[in-house]
Amino acid sequence: MSTEAPTRAARGRGAATGHTRTSPLPLFRRALADSWRSLIAWSIGIAAAIALYLPLYPSLAATSEMQSLIDSLPPELINALGYYSLATGAGYTQSTFYGLIGFLLFTIAAVSWGTAAVAGDEESGSLELTLAHGVSRGQLVLERSAAIAVRLAWLGLWASALIIAITDSAELDLEPGNVLAASAALVGLTLVTASVGVAVGAITGRKLYSTAGAAGVAVLGYAINAVANQTPDLDWLHRFSPYDWAFGGLPLAEGADPGALLALYGIAAALIAVGAIALGRRDVSP
Amino acid sequence: MTLAIETSALTKRYGSTTALDGMDLAVPEGSIVGMIGPNGAGKTTTMRLLLDLIRPTSGTARVLGEDPRSGGPTLRRRIGFLPGELRLEGRVTGRAMLRHFERISGPVAPGRIDELADRFGLDLTRHVRKLSKGNKQKLGLVQAFMHSPPLLVLDEPTSGLDPLVQQEFLAMLREVRANGQTVFLSSHVLSEIEQVADTVAILRAGRIVTVSDVESLRLTAVRRVRLGVRGMDAAQLVTALAAVPHVSGIRVDAATGRAHLTVDGDIDPLIKAISHYEVTDLIAEEPDLEESVLGLYGTQEASHVD
Protein backbone atom coordinates (compact mmCIF):
# COMPACT_ATOMS: atom_id res chain seq x y z
CA MET A 1 0.00 0.00 0.00
CA SER A 2 2.68 2.50 0.94
CA THR A 3 6.23 2.83 2.03
CA GLU A 4 5.41 4.73 5.21
CA ALA A 5 5.65 3.22 8.64
CA PRO A 6 3.01 0.53 8.51
CA THR A 7 0.18 0.88 10.96
CA ARG A 8 -1.17 -2.11 12.73
CA ALA A 9 -4.23 -2.00 10.54
CA ALA A 10 -2.12 -2.00 7.41
CA ARG A 11 -0.27 -5.03 8.65
CA GLY A 12 -3.53 -6.71 9.54
CA ARG A 13 -6.41 -6.54 7.15
CA GLY A 14 -4.69 -4.27 4.66
CA ALA A 15 -1.90 -6.73 4.13
CA ALA A 16 -4.38 -9.57 3.74
CA THR A 17 -6.15 -7.87 0.86
CA GLY A 18 -2.82 -6.80 -0.55
CA HIS A 19 -3.11 -5.18 -3.93
CA THR A 20 -4.14 -1.62 -4.59
CA ARG A 21 -6.71 -1.72 -7.33
CA THR A 22 -6.67 1.49 -9.29
CA SER A 23 -9.22 1.79 -12.02
CA PRO A 24 -8.56 4.44 -14.63
CA LEU A 25 -10.62 7.64 -14.77
CA PRO A 26 -13.17 6.76 -12.07
CA LEU A 27 -14.81 10.20 -12.02
CA PHE A 28 -15.02 10.39 -15.81
CA ARG A 29 -16.75 7.03 -15.92
CA ARG A 30 -19.08 7.94 -13.09
CA ALA A 31 -20.03 11.21 -14.78
CA LEU A 32 -20.89 9.38 -18.00
CA ALA A 33 -22.74 6.61 -16.20
CA ASP A 34 -24.79 9.15 -14.23
CA SER A 35 -25.80 11.12 -17.30
CA TRP A 36 -26.87 8.57 -19.89
CA ARG A 37 -30.54 9.32 -19.35
CA SER A 38 -30.07 13.02 -19.89
CA LEU A 39 -27.87 12.33 -22.89
CA ILE A 40 -30.62 10.25 -24.48
CA ALA A 41 -33.11 13.03 -23.83
CA TRP A 42 -30.84 15.59 -25.49
CA SER A 43 -30.27 13.25 -28.42
CA ILE A 44 -34.01 12.92 -28.91
CA GLY A 45 -34.47 16.69 -28.70
CA ILE A 46 -31.79 17.31 -31.31
CA ALA A 47 -33.22 14.63 -33.59
CA ALA A 48 -36.66 16.24 -33.26
CA ALA A 49 -35.28 19.67 -34.13
CA ILE A 50 -33.49 18.32 -37.19
CA ALA A 51 -36.53 16.32 -38.26
CA LEU A 52 -38.82 19.34 -37.89
CA TYR A 53 -36.74 21.98 -39.64
CA LEU A 54 -34.51 20.50 -42.30
CA PRO A 55 -37.07 18.49 -44.34
CA LEU A 56 -39.00 21.75 -44.85
CA TYR A 57 -36.22 23.16 -47.01
CA PRO A 58 -37.56 22.07 -50.43
CA SER A 59 -41.03 23.47 -49.69
CA LEU A 60 -39.88 26.63 -47.90
CA ALA A 61 -36.52 28.13 -48.51
CA ALA A 62 -35.94 27.11 -52.09
CA THR A 63 -39.17 28.73 -53.20
CA SER A 64 -39.70 32.23 -54.39
CA GLU A 65 -42.38 32.78 -51.72
CA MET A 66 -39.79 32.27 -49.00
CA GLN A 67 -37.40 34.64 -50.68
CA SER A 68 -40.09 37.30 -50.98
CA LEU A 69 -41.05 36.75 -47.33
CA ILE A 70 -37.44 37.26 -46.34
CA ASP A 71 -37.19 40.31 -48.56
CA SER A 72 -40.17 41.78 -46.74
CA LEU A 73 -38.51 41.42 -43.31
CA PRO A 74 -36.50 44.33 -41.87
CA PRO A 75 -32.91 43.98 -43.07
CA GLU A 76 -31.66 44.41 -39.47
CA LEU A 77 -33.55 41.26 -38.46
CA ILE A 78 -32.19 39.34 -41.43
CA ASN A 79 -28.69 40.43 -40.48
CA ALA A 80 -29.16 39.59 -36.83
CA LEU A 81 -30.39 36.11 -37.63
CA GLY A 82 -27.88 35.64 -40.44
CA TYR A 83 -30.68 34.70 -42.82
CA TYR A 84 -29.12 36.13 -46.00
CA SER A 85 -28.42 32.83 -47.69
CA LEU A 86 -31.53 30.84 -46.87
CA ALA A 87 -31.84 29.90 -50.49
CA THR A 88 -28.97 27.39 -50.33
CA GLY A 89 -29.04 24.11 -48.44
CA ALA A 90 -25.94 25.13 -46.46
CA GLY A 91 -27.35 28.54 -45.67
CA TYR A 92 -30.68 27.08 -44.62
CA THR A 93 -29.12 24.40 -42.40
CA GLN A 94 -26.79 26.97 -40.84
CA SER A 95 -29.57 29.47 -40.21
CA THR A 96 -32.08 27.03 -38.80
CA PHE A 97 -30.10 24.34 -37.04
CA TYR A 98 -26.45 25.21 -36.40
CA GLY A 99 -27.00 28.92 -35.94
CA LEU A 100 -30.26 28.79 -34.03
CA ILE A 101 -32.12 25.79 -32.64
CA GLY A 102 -29.11 23.47 -32.53
CA PHE A 103 -27.01 26.24 -31.00
CA LEU A 104 -29.74 26.77 -28.41
CA LEU A 105 -30.05 23.08 -27.50
CA PHE A 106 -26.30 22.50 -27.32
CA THR A 107 -25.88 25.68 -25.28
CA ILE A 108 -28.54 24.72 -22.73
CA ALA A 109 -26.94 21.29 -22.35
CA ALA A 110 -23.49 22.84 -22.02
CA VAL A 111 -24.61 25.36 -19.41
CA SER A 112 -26.36 22.74 -17.31
CA TRP A 113 -23.50 20.24 -17.50
CA GLY A 114 -20.85 22.89 -16.90
CA THR A 115 -22.73 24.15 -13.85
CA ALA A 116 -23.42 20.68 -12.46
CA ALA A 117 -19.80 19.51 -12.76
CA VAL A 118 -18.49 21.48 -9.78
CA ALA A 119 -20.85 24.16 -8.46
CA GLY A 120 -24.00 22.05 -8.64
CA ASP A 121 -22.32 19.13 -6.96
CA GLU A 122 -20.86 21.39 -4.31
CA GLU A 123 -24.14 23.14 -3.50
CA SER A 124 -25.97 19.84 -3.27
CA GLY A 125 -23.34 18.75 -0.74
CA SER A 126 -22.14 15.71 -2.68
CA LEU A 127 -18.77 17.13 -3.73
CA GLU A 128 -17.41 16.90 -0.18
CA LEU A 129 -17.71 13.13 0.06
CA THR A 130 -16.13 12.58 -3.35
CA LEU A 131 -13.17 14.80 -2.49
CA ALA A 132 -12.75 13.06 0.86
CA HIS A 133 -11.71 9.99 -1.12
CA GLY A 134 -8.55 9.25 -3.06
CA VAL A 135 -9.00 11.82 -5.80
CA SER A 136 -7.38 15.20 -6.24
CA ARG A 137 -9.25 18.41 -6.95
CA GLY A 138 -7.55 18.89 -10.30
CA GLN A 139 -8.33 15.34 -11.31
CA LEU A 140 -11.99 15.91 -10.52
CA VAL A 141 -12.23 19.02 -12.70
CA LEU A 142 -10.33 17.40 -15.57
CA GLU A 143 -12.25 14.13 -15.56
CA ARG A 144 -15.65 15.75 -15.28
CA SER A 145 -14.78 18.27 -18.01
CA ALA A 146 -13.65 15.42 -20.23
CA ALA A 147 -17.01 13.76 -19.65
CA ILE A 148 -18.76 16.96 -20.77
CA ALA A 149 -16.57 17.11 -23.88
CA VAL A 150 -17.45 13.51 -24.71
CA ARG A 151 -21.16 14.16 -24.27
CA LEU A 152 -21.08 17.28 -26.45
CA ALA A 153 -19.00 15.42 -29.04
CA TRP A 154 -21.57 12.64 -29.04
CA LEU A 155 -24.37 15.15 -29.65
CA GLY A 156 -22.29 16.67 -32.47
CA LEU A 157 -21.72 13.30 -34.10
CA TRP A 158 -25.36 12.37 -33.67
CA ALA A 159 -26.52 15.63 -35.29
CA SER A 160 -23.98 15.16 -38.12
CA ALA A 161 -25.15 11.62 -38.78
CA LEU A 162 -28.80 12.65 -38.92
CA ILE A 163 -28.13 15.63 -41.18
CA ILE A 164 -25.95 13.58 -43.51
CA ALA A 165 -28.68 10.93 -43.58
CA ILE A 166 -31.38 13.36 -44.71
CA THR A 167 -29.34 15.66 -46.92
CA ASP A 168 -30.51 13.93 -50.12
CA SER A 169 -34.18 13.59 -49.23
CA ALA A 170 -34.29 17.20 -47.99
CA GLU A 171 -32.36 18.37 -51.07
CA LEU A 172 -29.84 20.17 -48.85
CA ASP A 173 -26.87 19.23 -51.02
CA LEU A 174 -24.42 19.17 -48.10
CA GLU A 175 -20.91 17.69 -48.15
CA PRO A 176 -20.57 15.15 -45.30
CA GLY A 177 -17.15 16.60 -44.46
CA ASN A 178 -18.62 20.06 -44.15
CA VAL A 179 -21.40 18.80 -41.91
CA LEU A 180 -18.78 17.33 -39.61
CA ALA A 181 -16.84 20.59 -39.74
CA ALA A 182 -19.92 22.59 -38.74
CA SER A 183 -20.66 20.14 -35.93
CA ALA A 184 -17.06 20.37 -34.72
CA ALA A 185 -17.49 24.15 -34.62
CA LEU A 186 -20.77 23.88 -32.70
CA VAL A 187 -19.24 21.42 -30.23
CA GLY A 188 -16.19 23.67 -29.78
CA LEU A 189 -18.36 26.73 -29.27
CA THR A 190 -20.55 25.08 -26.66
CA LEU A 191 -17.54 23.45 -25.01
CA VAL A 192 -16.26 26.99 -24.37
CA THR A 193 -19.64 27.74 -22.77
CA ALA A 194 -19.48 24.63 -20.59
CA SER A 195 -15.87 25.39 -19.62
CA VAL A 196 -16.85 28.85 -18.42
CA GLY A 197 -19.42 27.13 -16.21
CA VAL A 198 -16.80 24.69 -14.92
CA ALA A 199 -14.20 27.40 -14.30
CA VAL A 200 -16.58 29.81 -12.56
CA GLY A 201 -17.96 26.93 -10.50
CA ALA A 202 -14.44 25.88 -9.52
CA ILE A 203 -13.51 29.43 -8.56
CA THR A 204 -16.69 30.42 -6.69
CA GLY A 205 -18.48 27.19 -5.82
CA ARG A 206 -21.76 28.95 -6.59
CA LYS A 207 -24.29 27.52 -9.01
CA LEU A 208 -25.79 30.92 -9.75
CA TYR A 209 -22.47 32.45 -10.82
CA SER A 210 -21.54 29.35 -12.76
CA THR A 211 -24.80 29.35 -14.74
CA ALA A 212 -24.73 33.11 -15.22
CA GLY A 213 -21.14 32.99 -16.46
CA ALA A 214 -21.70 30.16 -18.92
CA ALA A 215 -25.04 31.40 -20.25
CA GLY A 216 -23.71 34.96 -20.27
CA VAL A 217 -20.77 34.06 -22.50
CA ALA A 218 -23.06 32.18 -24.91
CA VAL A 219 -25.65 34.96 -25.11
CA LEU A 220 -23.03 37.67 -25.37
CA GLY A 221 -21.25 35.84 -28.19
CA TYR A 222 -24.51 35.54 -30.08
CA ALA A 223 -25.49 39.16 -29.41
CA ILE A 224 -22.12 40.57 -30.46
CA ASN A 225 -22.36 38.60 -33.67
CA ALA A 226 -25.88 39.88 -34.34
CA VAL A 227 -24.81 43.49 -33.77
CA ALA A 228 -21.64 43.10 -35.82
CA ASN A 229 -23.70 41.76 -38.71
CA GLN A 230 -25.60 45.03 -38.98
CA THR A 231 -23.02 47.15 -40.75
CA PRO A 232 -19.54 46.74 -42.14
CA ASP A 233 -18.46 49.52 -39.75
CA LEU A 234 -19.02 47.10 -36.87
CA ASP A 235 -17.34 44.19 -38.57
CA TRP A 236 -14.40 44.40 -36.15
CA LEU A 237 -16.79 43.34 -33.35
CA HIS A 238 -16.91 39.86 -34.84
CA ARG A 239 -13.52 39.01 -33.49
CA PHE A 240 -14.94 39.20 -29.93
CA SER A 241 -17.68 36.69 -30.63
CA PRO A 242 -16.96 32.99 -30.15
CA TYR A 243 -20.15 32.44 -32.13
CA ASP A 244 -18.54 34.15 -35.12
CA TRP A 245 -15.29 32.20 -34.70
CA ALA A 246 -17.36 29.04 -34.99
CA PHE A 247 -19.63 29.97 -37.88
CA GLY A 248 -18.20 33.13 -39.48
CA GLY A 249 -16.17 31.01 -41.88
CA LEU A 250 -19.38 29.25 -43.06
CA PRO A 251 -18.09 25.72 -42.37
CA LEU A 252 -21.19 24.12 -43.96
CA ALA A 253 -20.32 25.71 -47.28
CA GLU A 254 -16.58 26.24 -47.02
CA GLY A 255 -15.40 23.39 -44.79
CA ALA A 256 -13.50 23.46 -41.51
CA ASP A 257 -11.63 26.55 -40.36
CA PRO A 258 -8.69 25.02 -38.46
CA GLY A 259 -7.68 28.32 -36.86
CA ALA A 260 -11.16 28.89 -35.48
CA LEU A 261 -11.44 25.34 -34.17
CA LEU A 262 -8.04 25.62 -32.53
CA ALA A 263 -9.08 28.87 -30.86
CA LEU A 264 -12.35 27.41 -29.54
CA TYR A 265 -10.89 24.17 -28.23
CA GLY A 266 -7.78 25.93 -26.95
CA ILE A 267 -9.81 28.43 -24.94
CA ALA A 268 -11.99 25.64 -23.56
CA ALA A 269 -8.87 23.74 -22.47
CA ALA A 270 -7.40 26.85 -20.86
CA LEU A 271 -10.62 27.55 -18.93
CA ILE A 272 -10.71 23.96 -17.67
CA ALA A 273 -7.08 24.25 -16.56
CA VAL A 274 -7.92 27.44 -14.68
CA GLY A 275 -10.79 25.59 -12.99
CA ALA A 276 -8.58 22.65 -12.06
CA ILE A 277 -6.05 24.95 -10.39
CA ALA A 278 -8.66 27.18 -8.75
CA LEU A 279 -10.56 24.33 -7.09
CA GLY A 280 -7.30 23.04 -5.62
CA ARG A 281 -6.64 26.36 -3.94
CA ARG A 282 -9.81 26.98 -2.01
CA ASP A 283 -11.98 25.50 0.71
CA VAL A 284 -14.77 23.18 -0.36
CA SER A 285 -18.07 24.13 1.21
CA PRO A 286 -20.03 21.47 3.07
CA MET B 1 2.85 6.16 21.45
CA THR B 2 2.18 6.74 17.77
CA LEU B 3 -0.46 9.30 17.00
CA ALA B 4 -2.98 8.79 14.24
CA ILE B 5 -4.05 12.41 14.48
CA GLU B 6 -2.12 15.29 15.95
CA THR B 7 -3.12 18.91 15.70
CA SER B 8 -1.18 21.84 17.00
CA ALA B 9 -2.78 25.26 17.50
CA LEU B 10 -5.10 24.38 14.63
CA THR B 11 -7.17 27.44 13.80
CA LYS B 12 -9.83 28.15 11.21
CA ARG B 13 -11.40 31.55 10.74
CA TYR B 14 -14.06 32.64 8.30
CA GLY B 15 -13.80 36.40 8.18
CA SER B 16 -14.39 37.53 11.74
CA THR B 17 -15.89 34.21 12.80
CA THR B 18 -13.55 31.77 14.46
CA ALA B 19 -14.72 28.24 13.81
CA LEU B 20 -11.73 26.58 15.44
CA ASP B 21 -9.51 28.37 17.89
CA GLY B 22 -6.06 26.90 18.42
CA MET B 23 -6.93 23.25 18.86
CA ASP B 24 -4.32 20.88 20.26
CA LEU B 25 -5.51 17.33 19.93
CA ALA B 26 -3.80 13.96 19.97
CA VAL B 27 -5.51 10.77 18.90
CA PRO B 28 -3.36 7.72 19.68
CA GLU B 29 -3.25 4.97 17.12
CA GLY B 30 -5.60 2.10 17.87
CA SER B 31 -7.91 4.11 20.09
CA ILE B 32 -11.43 5.48 19.85
CA VAL B 33 -11.59 9.18 20.55
CA GLY B 34 -14.86 11.03 20.66
CA MET B 35 -15.39 14.71 20.19
CA ILE B 36 -18.43 16.08 21.99
CA GLY B 37 -19.91 19.50 21.69
CA PRO B 38 -22.97 21.46 20.73
CA ASN B 39 -23.64 22.43 17.12
CA GLY B 40 -21.20 25.08 15.98
CA ALA B 41 -18.51 24.08 18.47
CA GLY B 42 -16.07 23.20 15.68
CA LYS B 43 -16.44 19.42 15.40
CA THR B 44 -17.23 19.38 11.70
CA THR B 45 -14.60 22.04 10.99
CA THR B 46 -11.96 19.88 12.67
CA MET B 47 -12.86 16.84 10.61
CA ARG B 48 -13.00 18.76 7.35
CA LEU B 49 -9.52 20.14 8.09
CA LEU B 50 -8.21 16.61 8.61
CA LEU B 51 -9.62 15.54 5.23
CA ASP B 52 -8.12 18.61 3.46
CA LEU B 53 -11.58 19.74 2.41
CA ILE B 54 -10.73 23.07 4.01
CA ARG B 55 -7.34 24.55 4.89
CA PRO B 56 -6.35 25.92 8.27
CA THR B 57 -5.90 29.65 8.83
CA SER B 58 -2.97 28.76 11.07
CA GLY B 59 -1.62 25.82 13.01
CA THR B 60 -0.89 22.36 11.72
CA ALA B 61 -2.44 18.94 11.53
CA ARG B 62 -0.78 15.57 11.03
CA VAL B 63 -2.93 12.66 9.93
CA LEU B 64 -1.31 9.21 9.90
CA GLY B 65 1.99 11.07 10.05
CA GLU B 66 1.29 13.29 7.08
CA ASP B 67 0.11 16.79 6.39
CA PRO B 68 -3.45 16.50 5.02
CA ARG B 69 -2.70 18.72 2.04
CA SER B 70 0.60 17.22 0.94
CA GLY B 71 -0.67 13.73 1.78
CA GLY B 72 -3.34 14.21 -0.86
CA PRO B 73 -5.30 11.36 -2.44
CA THR B 74 -2.85 8.71 -1.21
CA LEU B 75 -3.45 9.74 2.39
CA ARG B 76 -7.22 9.97 1.94
CA ARG B 77 -7.34 6.41 0.62
CA ARG B 78 -6.22 5.38 4.10
CA ILE B 79 -9.05 7.26 5.80
CA GLY B 80 -12.71 6.32 6.00
CA PHE B 81 -14.81 9.46 6.25
CA LEU B 82 -18.46 9.97 7.07
CA PRO B 83 -19.58 13.59 6.59
CA GLY B 84 -21.88 15.16 9.14
CA GLU B 85 -24.34 16.32 6.51
CA LEU B 86 -24.44 13.24 4.36
CA ARG B 87 -26.16 13.95 1.06
CA LEU B 88 -26.40 11.04 -1.28
CA GLU B 89 -28.18 11.44 -4.55
CA GLY B 90 -28.42 9.75 -7.87
CA ARG B 91 -30.52 7.25 -9.69
CA VAL B 92 -28.13 4.45 -8.87
CA THR B 93 -28.47 1.55 -6.50
CA GLY B 94 -26.61 1.52 -3.23
CA ARG B 95 -24.35 -1.17 -4.61
CA ALA B 96 -23.45 0.87 -7.70
CA MET B 97 -22.66 3.87 -5.53
CA LEU B 98 -20.44 1.81 -3.25
CA ARG B 99 -18.65 0.36 -6.27
CA HIS B 100 -17.90 3.90 -7.37
CA PHE B 101 -16.56 4.83 -3.94
CA GLU B 102 -14.48 1.66 -3.97
CA ARG B 103 -12.79 2.88 -7.16
CA ILE B 104 -11.76 6.12 -5.48
CA SER B 105 -10.71 4.72 -2.11
CA GLY B 106 -8.60 1.89 -0.82
CA PRO B 107 -9.07 -1.72 -1.94
CA VAL B 108 -12.11 -3.50 -0.55
CA ALA B 109 -11.88 -7.14 0.44
CA PRO B 110 -14.24 -9.43 -1.49
CA GLY B 111 -17.57 -9.87 0.27
CA ARG B 112 -16.85 -7.01 2.65
CA ILE B 113 -19.59 -4.74 1.30
CA ASP B 114 -22.26 -7.43 1.65
CA GLU B 115 -21.05 -8.31 5.12
CA LEU B 116 -21.36 -4.68 6.27
CA ALA B 117 -24.71 -4.18 4.55
CA ASP B 118 -26.04 -7.34 6.22
CA ARG B 119 -24.94 -6.19 9.63
CA PHE B 120 -26.65 -2.84 9.21
CA GLY B 121 -29.70 -4.37 7.52
CA LEU B 122 -29.19 -2.26 4.41
CA ASP B 123 -30.77 -3.18 1.08
CA LEU B 124 -28.16 -2.46 -1.60
CA THR B 125 -30.52 -3.01 -4.52
CA ARG B 126 -32.61 0.07 -3.78
CA HIS B 127 -31.98 3.39 -5.46
CA VAL B 128 -30.00 5.76 -3.31
CA ARG B 129 -32.32 8.74 -3.61
CA LYS B 130 -35.24 6.61 -2.41
CA LEU B 131 -33.48 5.61 0.80
CA SER B 132 -34.62 7.02 4.13
CA LYS B 133 -32.26 9.21 6.13
CA GLY B 134 -31.31 6.28 8.36
CA ASN B 135 -30.58 4.03 5.39
CA LYS B 136 -28.51 6.72 3.71
CA GLN B 137 -26.56 6.99 6.94
CA LYS B 138 -25.96 3.22 6.85
CA LEU B 139 -24.72 3.54 3.27
CA GLY B 140 -22.41 6.33 4.41
CA LEU B 141 -21.06 4.10 7.17
CA VAL B 142 -20.50 1.19 4.79
CA GLN B 143 -18.45 3.39 2.43
CA ALA B 144 -16.38 4.61 5.38
CA PHE B 145 -15.73 1.12 6.80
CA MET B 146 -15.52 -1.01 3.65
CA HIS B 147 -11.85 -0.56 2.76
CA SER B 148 -10.79 -1.15 6.39
CA PRO B 149 -8.81 2.09 6.56
CA PRO B 150 -6.23 2.61 9.31
CA LEU B 151 -8.18 5.73 10.36
CA LEU B 152 -11.92 6.34 10.51
CA VAL B 153 -13.17 9.92 10.80
CA LEU B 154 -16.89 9.86 11.51
CA ASP B 155 -18.93 13.03 11.93
CA GLU B 156 -22.10 12.33 13.94
CA PRO B 157 -22.16 8.68 12.87
CA THR B 158 -25.11 7.68 15.03
CA SER B 159 -27.45 10.37 13.74
CA GLY B 160 -30.52 8.84 12.17
CA LEU B 161 -29.73 5.29 13.26
CA ASP B 162 -32.28 3.39 15.28
CA PRO B 163 -31.09 2.04 18.67
CA LEU B 164 -30.54 -1.50 17.42
CA VAL B 165 -28.36 -0.36 14.55
CA GLN B 166 -26.55 2.00 16.92
CA GLN B 167 -25.60 -0.99 19.06
CA GLU B 168 -24.36 -2.84 15.98
CA PHE B 169 -22.37 0.22 15.01
CA LEU B 170 -20.78 0.45 18.46
CA ALA B 171 -19.91 -3.26 18.29
CA MET B 172 -18.27 -2.61 14.96
CA LEU B 173 -16.21 0.21 16.45
CA ARG B 174 -14.89 -2.18 19.11
CA GLU B 175 -13.95 -4.64 16.37
CA VAL B 176 -12.05 -2.12 14.31
CA ARG B 177 -10.21 -0.99 17.42
CA ALA B 178 -9.27 -4.60 18.14
CA ASN B 179 -8.03 -4.72 14.56
CA GLY B 180 -5.65 -1.84 15.30
CA GLN B 181 -7.63 0.81 13.43
CA THR B 182 -8.13 4.24 14.92
CA VAL B 183 -11.53 5.90 15.23
CA PHE B 184 -12.11 9.62 15.62
CA LEU B 185 -15.79 10.41 15.90
CA SER B 186 -18.05 13.22 16.98
CA SER B 187 -21.43 13.45 18.57
CA HIS B 188 -23.48 16.08 20.26
CA VAL B 189 -24.74 13.51 22.70
CA LEU B 190 -22.18 11.83 24.86
CA SER B 191 -24.42 8.93 25.83
CA GLU B 192 -24.20 7.58 22.27
CA ILE B 193 -20.47 7.11 22.38
CA GLU B 194 -19.55 6.84 26.05
CA GLN B 195 -19.77 3.05 25.83
CA VAL B 196 -16.96 2.81 23.31
CA ALA B 197 -14.84 5.93 23.47
CA ASP B 198 -11.49 5.60 25.24
CA THR B 199 -11.13 9.33 25.42
CA VAL B 200 -13.55 12.17 25.07
CA ALA B 201 -12.62 15.68 24.00
CA ILE B 202 -15.20 18.26 24.86
CA LEU B 203 -15.43 21.21 22.53
CA ARG B 204 -17.01 24.56 23.07
CA ALA B 205 -16.87 27.58 20.77
CA GLY B 206 -13.92 26.24 18.79
CA ARG B 207 -11.86 25.30 21.82
CA ILE B 208 -11.26 22.06 23.64
CA VAL B 209 -12.68 22.53 27.11
CA THR B 210 -11.43 19.27 28.46
CA VAL B 211 -9.94 15.98 27.35
CA SER B 212 -10.72 13.12 29.61
CA ASP B 213 -11.18 9.40 29.61
CA VAL B 214 -14.73 8.26 30.10
CA GLU B 215 -13.88 6.73 33.51
CA SER B 216 -12.70 10.05 34.98
CA LEU B 217 -15.71 11.73 33.52
CA ARG B 218 -17.81 9.11 35.30
CA LEU B 219 -16.14 9.91 38.64
CA THR B 220 -17.04 13.56 38.37
CA ALA B 221 -20.43 12.73 37.02
CA VAL B 222 -23.82 13.69 38.29
CA ARG B 223 -25.86 10.84 39.75
CA ARG B 224 -29.53 10.83 40.49
CA VAL B 225 -30.41 9.16 43.76
CA ARG B 226 -33.74 8.09 45.24
CA LEU B 227 -33.81 7.49 48.95
CA GLY B 228 -36.37 6.31 51.48
CA VAL B 229 -35.80 6.64 55.21
CA ARG B 230 -38.12 5.40 57.98
CA GLY B 231 -39.15 7.67 60.86
CA MET B 232 -38.38 11.08 59.31
CA ASP B 233 -40.81 13.56 57.85
CA ALA B 234 -40.10 15.54 54.72
CA ALA B 235 -38.73 18.60 56.47
CA GLN B 236 -36.37 16.57 58.61
CA LEU B 237 -35.16 14.63 55.63
CA VAL B 238 -34.45 17.77 53.63
CA THR B 239 -32.58 19.34 56.50
CA ALA B 240 -30.50 16.23 57.08
CA LEU B 241 -29.59 15.79 53.43
CA ALA B 242 -28.90 19.42 52.71
CA ALA B 243 -25.92 19.27 55.03
CA VAL B 244 -24.26 16.47 53.05
CA PRO B 245 -21.44 17.52 50.67
CA HIS B 246 -22.03 17.17 46.87
CA VAL B 247 -25.77 16.76 47.37
CA SER B 248 -28.19 19.13 45.70
CA GLY B 249 -31.65 19.35 44.22
CA ILE B 250 -33.38 17.67 47.12
CA ARG B 251 -37.07 17.10 46.63
CA VAL B 252 -39.33 14.90 48.73
CA ASP B 253 -42.19 13.14 47.02
CA ALA B 254 -45.26 13.78 49.18
CA ALA B 255 -47.01 10.55 48.14
CA THR B 256 -44.15 8.12 48.78
CA GLY B 257 -42.15 10.10 51.31
CA ARG B 258 -39.01 9.36 49.31
CA ALA B 259 -36.31 11.92 48.64
CA HIS B 260 -35.00 12.56 45.12
CA LEU B 261 -31.63 14.25 44.88
CA THR B 262 -28.56 14.60 42.73
CA VAL B 263 -25.00 13.89 43.75
CA ASP B 264 -22.37 15.85 41.93
CA GLY B 265 -19.13 13.87 42.14
CA ASP B 266 -18.16 11.83 45.18
CA ILE B 267 -21.06 9.77 46.49
CA ASP B 268 -19.28 8.55 49.65
CA PRO B 269 -20.36 11.40 51.99
CA LEU B 270 -24.00 10.64 51.23
CA ILE B 271 -23.55 6.95 51.98
CA LYS B 272 -21.82 7.76 55.28
CA ALA B 273 -24.51 10.28 56.19
CA ILE B 274 -27.49 8.00 55.59
CA SER B 275 -25.89 5.04 57.34
CA HIS B 276 -27.18 6.50 60.64
CA TYR B 277 -30.81 6.22 59.51
CA GLU B 278 -33.05 3.30 58.79
CA VAL B 279 -32.87 3.21 54.98
CA THR B 280 -35.91 1.59 53.31
CA ASP B 281 -35.00 2.31 49.71
CA LEU B 282 -31.90 3.43 47.83
CA ILE B 283 -31.46 3.74 44.11
CA ALA B 284 -28.45 5.42 42.54
CA GLU B 285 -28.83 5.75 38.80
CA GLU B 286 -26.06 5.17 36.29
CA PRO B 287 -24.19 8.48 36.15
CA ASP B 288 -25.50 10.75 33.48
CA LEU B 289 -22.39 11.98 31.71
CA GLU B 290 -24.59 14.18 29.62
CA GLU B 291 -25.35 16.31 32.63
CA SER B 292 -21.69 16.50 33.58
CA VAL B 293 -20.87 17.72 30.11
CA LEU B 294 -23.67 20.23 30.25
CA GLY B 295 -22.11 21.47 33.44
CA LEU B 296 -18.89 22.09 31.55
CA TYR B 297 -20.66 23.99 28.83
CA GLY B 298 -22.22 26.27 31.39
CA THR B 299 -25.89 26.94 31.56
CA GLN B 300 -26.10 29.46 28.75
CA GLU B 301 -24.90 26.95 26.18
CA ALA B 302 -26.92 24.10 27.55
CA SER B 303 -29.94 25.01 25.49
CA HIS B 304 -27.96 24.41 22.29
CA VAL B 305 -27.45 20.79 23.12
CA ASP B 306 -30.35 18.87 21.81
Interface residues (C-beta under 8 A of the other chain):
Chain A: M1 S2 E4 A5 T7 R8 A9 A10 R11 G12 R13 G14 A16 T17 G18 H19 T20 R21 S23 P26 L27 R29 R30 A33 D34 R37 S124 G125 S126 E128 L129 T130 L131 A132 H133 G134 V135 S136 Q139 D283 V284 P286
Chain B: T2 A4 E29 G30 T44 R48 L51 L53 I54 R55 L64 G65 E66 G72 P73 T74 R76 R77 R78 I79 F81 P83 G84 E85 L86 R87 L88 E89 G90 R91 V92 H100 F101 R103 I104 S105 G106 P107 V108 A109 G140 Q143 S148 P149 P150 N179 G180 Q181 T182
